Amino acid sequence: MKVGKLDTDLLRKIVFRHITFQREEVLVRPGVGEDCAVVDFGDYACVLSTDPITGTASEVGRLAVHISCNDVASNGVEPLGLMLTIMAPEGTTADEIEEIMKQAGREAGKLNVEIIGGHTEITTAVNRMIVSATAIGRQIKSKVVATRGAQVGDLVLMTKTAGLEGTAIIAHEKADQLIAYMGPDMVNSAKIMMDKISVVPEGMIGGAIGTSSMHDITEGGLLGAVWELCEAAGVGIEIYMDKIPIAAETERVCKYFGIDPLRLISSGCMLMTISMDKEKDLLEALKEQGIQGTVIGRVTTGGRFLIDGKEKLEIAPPESDELYKVV
């Protein structure tokens, strides 16, 4: 099998079909495009998400906090707690473990999230550091937003710029190569894109305004997230290539390594669908918080297409992320 998360067909064939027992308290179960479980807790719902960091050795503690918290925020929910599991290869030093926890503690504090438990282990089962995080949030049941909620006629909006996280990771991992190509200032600018990887603020805004669905753009990039959103909601979509914001740093990094920015991991970017009458309110609310928001398409009755000039290109299911071609 290819490096990266399992594709949709394999997920259905060897994972989802074996999850047969169900409890009535579970409101949202595993599914393509649904990154969170939602459990009925009376008037409230408990929202949970778990994710590992495997694609980078740099900033792993920092990324672990944001990736899972971003999933919870995509349901319009503020994350409140986090559990971390650190699996470190033989030879790892105490200083390296401490650096991960320094990063995690600092980033969790910024998000008003408490690290409430976890596990730390040195093991020969891994050859590089793996940190897995489980985020927990609480929300009034009626206000929980799910990926499957997108409606035909909705506008499609994304925050920030495509390939954001991947650009930052590559800049950290391949700085020496890139400096000769794009200069130290632009490499540093690419590195600090890591400061934008939280989507908790826009998740809270989207939940308050009333988006029909939200999906954070992670492995598989923008087009992968678009496909997953359509799969979850059973809708079609049109995305307009000339509307997609791509930072100059991302364009240079992707050109150097010959990779597609639209298929590059993009934590820090949120995909949202919203009715036309709420578009102005959402864009204004994002702008007030200094968050770039761009309408890039619309939800349709069928077909998943990227419109590039006069070409209408079908959006394929996500495969191995472009990041794995580089790091």
C-alpha positions as CSV (number, residue, x, y, z in Angstrom):
1,M,0.0,0.0,0.0
2,K,1.0,3.6,-0.6
3,V,2.4,5.8,2.2
4,G,-0.2,8.0,3.8
5,K,-3.7,7.5,5.1
6,L,-5.8,4.7,3.6
7,D,-7.8,5.6,0.5
8,T,-11.6,5.7,0.7
9,D,-12.2,2.3,-0.9
10,L,-9.8,0.5,1.5
11,L,-11.3,2.3,4.5
12,R,-14.7,1.0,3.6
13,K,-13.5,-2.5,2.7
14,I,-11.1,-3.3,5.6
15,V,-12.0,-0.8,8.3
16,F,-15.5,0.6,8.4
17,R,-17.3,-2.6,7.5
18,H,-16.0,-4.3,10.6
19,I,-17.4,-1.6,12.9
20,T,-20.8,-3.2,13.3
21,F,-21.9,-2.7,16.9
22,Q,-23.6,0.6,17.6
23,R,-24.9,2.4,20.7
24,E,-27.8,4.8,20.7
25,E,-25.7,7.5,22.4
26,V,-23.4,7.9,19.4
27,L,-24.7,10.7,17.1
28,V,-21.9,10.8,14.5
29,R,-19.9,7.7,13.7
30,P,-16.9,6.9,11.5
31,G,-17.3,8.0,7.9
32,V,-15.5,9.5,4.9
33,G,-15.0,13.2,5.6
34,E,-16.2,13.0,9.2
35,D,-13.1,13.5,11.4
36,C,-15.0,13.6,14.8
37,A,-17.2,11.3,16.8
38,V,-20.1,12.9,18.5
39,V,-21.6,11.4,21.6
40,D,-24.9,12.3,23.3
41,F,-24.4,13.7,26.8
42,G,-28.0,14.9,27.4
43,D,-28.3,18.6,26.6
44,Y,-24.7,18.6,25.4
45,A,-22.7,16.6,22.9
46,C,-19.1,15.4,23.5
47,V,-17.0,15.8,20.4
48,L,-13.8,13.8,20.0
49,S,-11.1,13.5,17.4
50,T,-7.7,11.7,17.3
51,D,-4.8,12.1,14.9
52,P,-1.1,11.2,14.8
53,I,1.8,13.3,13.5
54,T,4.0,11.2,11.3
55,G,5.1,13.3,8.4
56,T,7.7,15.5,10.2
57,A,10.3,15.4,12.9
58,S,10.3,19.2,13.4
59,E,7.6,21.0,15.5
60,V,5.9,17.6,16.2
61,G,4.6,18.6,19.7
62,R,3.2,21.9,18.3
63,L,1.5,20.2,15.4
64,A,0.0,17.4,17.5
65,V,-1.9,19.9,19.5
66,H,-3.3,21.8,16.6
67,I,-4.2,18.9,14.3
68,S,-6.7,17.3,16.7
69,C,-8.0,20.6,18.1
70,N,-8.7,21.7,14.5
71,D,-10.9,18.6,13.9
72,V,-13.0,19.4,16.9
73,A,-13.2,23.1,15.9
74,S,-14.5,21.9,12.5
75,N,-17.7,20.9,14.3
76,G,-18.1,24.4,15.6
77,V,-16.9,23.3,19.0
78,E,-14.2,24.8,21.3
79,P,-11.7,22.1,22.3
80,L,-11.2,21.9,26.1
81,G,-9.0,18.8,26.7
82,L,-6.2,16.9,25.0
83,M,-4.6,13.5,25.5
84,L,-1.1,12.9,24.1
85,T,0.6,9.6,23.3
86,I,4.3,9.8,22.5
87,M,6.0,6.8,20.8
88,A,9.7,7.6,20.6
89,P,12.4,5.4,18.9
90,E,15.3,3.8,20.8
91,G,18.0,6.4,21.4
92,T,15.7,9.3,22.0
93,T,17.0,11.7,24.7
94,A,15.2,13.2,27.6
95,D,15.8,16.6,26.1
96,E,13.9,15.6,22.9
97,I,10.9,14.4,24.9
98,E,11.0,17.6,26.9
99,E,11.1,19.7,23.8
100,I,7.9,18.0,22.5
101,M,6.1,18.7,25.8
102,K,7.4,22.3,25.9
103,Q,5.8,22.8,22.4
104,A,2.6,21.0,23.3
105,G,2.2,22.8,26.6
106,R,2.8,26.2,25.0
107,E,0.4,25.7,22.1
108,A,-2.3,24.1,24.3
109,G,-2.2,27.1,26.6
110,K,-2.7,29.5,23.6
111,L,-5.9,27.5,22.7
112,N,-7.2,27.4,26.3
113,V,-6.9,23.6,26.2
114,E,-5.7,21.5,29.1
115,I,-3.5,18.4,28.5
116,I,-5.4,15.9,30.6
117,G,-3.5,12.7,30.1
118,G,-1.7,10.4,27.7
119,H,1.2,8.0,27.5
120,T,5.0,8.3,26.8
121,E,7.1,5.4,25.7
122,I,10.5,4.5,24.1
123,T,10.0,1.6,21.7
124,T,11.8,-0.3,18.9
125,A,8.4,-0.4,17.1
126,V,9.1,3.0,15.5
127,N,12.1,4.5,13.8
128,R,11.0,8.1,14.2
129,M,9.0,10.2,16.7
130,I,5.2,9.7,16.6
131,V,2.9,11.8,18.6
132,S,-0.8,11.0,18.6
133,A,-3.3,13.4,20.1
134,T,-7.0,13.0,21.1
135,A,-9.0,16.3,21.5
136,I,-12.2,16.6,23.4
137,G,-14.8,19.3,23.2
138,R,-18.4,20.0,24.4
139,Q,-21.2,21.7,22.7
140,I,-25.0,22.1,22.9
141,K,-26.3,19.3,20.7
142,S,-28.3,21.5,18.3
143,K,-25.2,23.6,17.5
144,V,-22.8,20.8,16.4
145,V,-21.8,21.2,12.8
146,A,-21.0,18.1,10.7
147,T,-19.2,17.7,7.4
148,R,-22.3,15.9,6.0
149,G,-24.4,19.1,6.3
150,A,-23.4,20.8,3.0
151,Q,-26.5,21.8,1.0
152,V,-27.0,22.2,-2.8
153,G,-26.7,25.9,-3.6
154,D,-24.3,26.7,-0.7
155,L,-21.2,28.7,-1.4
156,V,-17.8,27.1,-0.7
157,L,-15.3,29.1,1.2
158,M,-11.8,28.4,2.4
159,T,-9.7,30.3,5.0
160,K,-6.0,31.3,4.5
161,T,-4.0,29.8,1.7
162,A,-3.7,26.3,0.1
163,G,-0.8,24.1,1.2
164,L,-0.1,26.1,4.3
165,E,1.1,23.4,6.7
166,G,3.0,21.5,4.0
167,T,4.8,24.6,3.0
168,A,5.9,25.2,6.6
169,I,7.0,21.6,7.2
170,I,9.0,21.4,4.0
171,A,10.7,24.8,4.8
172,H,11.7,23.4,8.2
173,E,12.9,20.0,6.9
174,K,14.6,21.2,3.7
175,A,15.7,24.7,4.6
176,D,19.3,24.2,3.3
177,Q,18.1,23.2,-0.2
178,L,15.5,25.9,-0.4
179,I,17.7,28.8,0.7
180,A,19.8,28.5,-2.4
181,Y,16.7,28.6,-4.6
182,M,14.4,31.2,-2.9
183,G,16.6,33.0,-0.5
184,P,16.7,33.0,3.4
185,D,14.0,35.6,3.8
186,M,11.4,33.6,1.8
187,V,12.4,30.4,3.5
188,N,11.9,32.0,6.9
189,S,8.6,33.4,5.8
190,A,7.6,29.9,4.8
191,K,8.7,28.5,8.1
192,I,6.6,31.0,10.1
193,M,3.5,29.9,8.2
194,M,3.4,27.3,11.0
195,D,2.1,30.1,13.2
196,K,-1.2,29.9,11.2
197,I,-2.1,26.2,11.6
198,S,-4.9,26.6,14.1
199,V,-8.5,26.8,12.7
200,V,-10.0,27.0,16.2
201,P,-10.9,30.7,15.7
202,E,-12.6,30.2,12.4
203,G,-14.4,27.1,13.7
204,M,-15.9,29.1,16.5
205,I,-16.9,31.9,14.0
206,G,-18.4,29.4,11.6
207,G,-20.4,27.7,14.4
208,A,-21.7,31.0,15.6
209,I,-22.7,32.3,12.1
210,G,-24.3,29.0,11.1
211,T,-22.3,27.2,8.4
212,S,-23.9,24.1,7.0
213,S,-20.6,22.2,7.1
214,M,-16.9,22.6,7.9
215,H,-13.9,20.4,7.2
216,D,-10.3,21.3,8.0
217,I,-8.0,20.8,5.1
218,T,-5.4,18.2,6.2
219,E,-3.7,15.2,4.4
220,G,-4.7,15.2,0.8
221,G,-4.8,19.0,0.6
222,L,-7.6,21.2,-0.6
223,L,-8.8,18.9,-3.4
224,G,-8.8,15.9,-1.0
225,A,-10.9,17.9,1.5
226,V,-13.3,19.0,-1.2
227,W,-13.8,15.4,-2.3
228,E,-14.3,14.2,1.3
229,L,-16.9,16.9,2.0
230,C,-18.8,15.9,-1.1
231,E,-18.6,12.2,-0.2
232,A,-19.9,12.9,3.3
233,A,-22.8,15.1,2.2
234,G,-23.7,13.3,-1.0
235,V,-23.4,16.4,-3.1
236,G,-21.5,17.7,-6.1
237,I,-19.2,20.8,-6.3
238,E,-17.5,23.3,-8.6
239,I,-14.3,24.8,-7.4
240,Y,-12.8,27.7,-9.4
241,M,-9.0,27.5,-9.9
242,D,-8.6,31.2,-10.3
243,K,-10.2,31.9,-6.9
244,I,-8.0,29.6,-4.8
245,P,-5.5,31.6,-2.8
246,I,-1.9,30.2,-2.9
247,A,0.9,32.1,-1.1
248,A,4.0,33.0,-3.0
249,E,6.1,30.9,-0.6
250,T,3.9,27.8,-1.4
251,E,4.2,28.4,-5.1
252,R,8.0,28.5,-4.9
253,V,8.3,25.5,-2.6
254,C,6.0,23.4,-4.8
255,K,7.7,24.4,-8.0
256,Y,11.1,23.5,-6.6
257,F,10.0,20.0,-5.6
258,G,7.5,19.4,-8.4
259,I,4.5,18.9,-6.2
260,D,0.8,20.1,-6.4
261,P,-0.1,22.7,-3.8
262,L,-3.8,21.7,-4.1
263,R,-2.9,18.2,-2.9
264,L,-0.5,19.3,-0.2
265,I,-1.4,19.0,3.5
266,S,-3.0,22.2,4.6
267,S,-3.8,22.3,8.3
268,G,-4.6,25.9,9.2
269,C,-7.1,26.1,6.3
270,M,-10.8,25.5,6.9
271,L,-13.3,24.5,4.2
272,M,-16.8,25.9,4.8
273,T,-20.1,25.7,3.1
274,I,-22.7,28.4,3.8
275,S,-25.9,29.7,2.4
276,M,-25.7,32.8,0.2
277,D,-27.6,35.0,2.7
278,K,-24.9,34.4,5.4
279,E,-21.9,34.9,3.1
280,K,-21.4,38.6,4.0
281,D,-21.7,38.0,7.8
282,L,-19.2,35.1,7.7
283,L,-16.6,37.0,5.6
284,E,-16.9,40.1,7.8
285,A,-16.6,38.1,11.0
286,L,-13.4,36.4,9.7
287,K,-12.0,39.7,8.6
288,E,-12.6,41.2,12.0
289,Q,-10.4,38.5,13.5
290,G,-7.7,38.9,10.8
291,I,-8.5,35.7,9.1
292,Q,-8.4,35.6,5.3
293,G,-11.6,34.1,3.8
294,T,-12.2,33.4,0.1
295,V,-15.3,32.1,-1.7
296,I,-13.8,29.5,-4.1
297,G,-16.9,27.6,-5.4
298,R,-20.4,26.3,-4.9
299,V,-22.2,23.1,-4.0
300,T,-24.1,21.4,-6.8
301,T,-26.4,18.4,-7.4
302,G,-23.7,16.2,-8.9
303,G,-20.2,15.9,-10.2
304,R,-17.0,17.1,-8.5
305,F,-15.1,19.5,-10.7
306,L,-12.2,21.9,-10.7
307,I,-12.9,24.7,-13.2
308,D,-9.6,25.9,-14.7
309,G,-10.3,28.5,-17.5
310,K,-12.3,26.6,-20.1
311,E,-11.3,23.2,-18.7
312,K,-13.6,21.3,-16.4
313,L,-11.5,18.7,-14.5
314,E,-12.9,16.0,-12.4
315,I,-11.7,16.0,-8.8
316,A,-10.3,12.5,-8.0
317,P,-10.4,10.9,-4.5
318,P,-7.4,11.8,-2.3
319,E,-4.3,9.6,-2.5
320,S,-0.9,9.8,-0.8
321,D,-0.2,13.4,0.2
322,E,2.3,15.4,-1.8
323,L,4.3,15.9,1.4
324,Y,5.5,12.3,1.3
325,K,7.3,13.0,-2.0
326,V,9.6,15.4,-0.2
327,V,10.1,14.4,3.4
